[in-house]
């Protein structure tokens, strides 16, 4: 009786763990190139506060008036909060300047190192996974 109860509990735990979605996590070097820094200014269009990384998107206008949407990866929500962020630090519609490292695949994605809010001049570090000893 005790063994069958234990077996049922173990089986239930295994099923529970199997149902939890897994998120693929990657190293900075796998996706981003520290030798391709960029600094862009634009308007925030979307913010996704989720694990394992927070993402935000900005519309960037070039000299000709063409708009390109860029996506920026930051650290985890917990890491951002330890760096001074709140969920209200940056909102859709805010003008920001982002210092980042470009994606290796040449897409309009980058890993943010710091975000400067135009409204206050506040510069917040993005809890990047980039290591300083590259």
ABEGO torsion letter per residue (X at the ends): XAAAAAAAAAAAAAAAAAABBBBBBBBAAAABBAABBBBBBBBBABBBBBOABBBBBBBBBBAAGBBBBBBBBBBBAAAAAAAGBBAAABBBGBBBBBBBBBBAAGBBBBBBABBBBAAAGBBBBAGBABBABX
